[in-house]
Amino acid sequence: MAAPMVVTAVQTHRIALRALLTELAEGAGVRNSVAVGAQLAVLFDGAMALATFAGDTDAALHARKAARRRCWPRNCDV
């Protein structure tokens, strides 16, 4: 199990990232920016995990394509 200080740092970072993504979605005028921010955070986390643990260097590109397909230009489904 990770040290409590590490867990706190990771949780703080995850919350900040999700807030940033939500803010960006809101600024772009997407509907339901809170849900879209959460969905983008999942895509980000998945891409990071694949890149880190599976060595998939294209993971971020796949995540970006998925986000664009779902949310372009401002019609994000939730």
N, C-alpha and C positions, 0 to 999 in steps of 0.2 A: 504494500500500500504506500502511496506517495505521502511525503511529509505534508502536514497541514499547511505550511507556508506555500508549498508548491500548488496544492489544490486551490488555495485562496487566490493565488496569482493567475492560475488558469481560468478559474471561474470569473474573475474580474475582467480578464481579457475577452472571454466569450461574451459577456454581457455588453462590454464596450463595442465589440465588433457587430453584434446584433443591433445595437442602438444606431451605429453608424450606417449600416445597411438599410435600416428602417428610415432613417433621416434622408438618405440618398433616394430611396424609393418615393418618399413623400415629396422631395424637391423635384423629382421627375414627373410628378403628377399622377402616379399610379394609384388606382383604387386600392383600398385596404392595405396601406403601406406597412402596417404592423405584421400582417400575415406574410406579405411578400418579403419583408426583411427577414423573417424567420426562415422562409423557404430558401432565400439566398444564403443565409448562414449555414443551412444544411448542405447546400451545394458546395460552399467554401470548405466546410469541414470534411466532406467526402473527398474533395479534390486533394486536400492536404494529406489526408490519411492514405489515399492511393499513391500519391507521390512519395510519401515518406516510407510506407511499409511495403509497397509493391513495386516501387521504382517506376511508376507510370508517369513519365515526364509530360505526357499529353493530358493529364487529368484536368488541369486548369482550363485547357482549351475546350474539353468536353463539357465542363461545368458552364463555361461562358456560352457555348452553343445552346445548351439546355435552357439557360436563363433567357437568352434572346428569343428562342423559339416560343417560350411561354409568355414573355412579357413585352414583346415588341409590337408596336411602338409604345403604347401605354395601356394595353388591354390585358393586364395580368389577371389570370384566373386564380382563384384561391380555393 
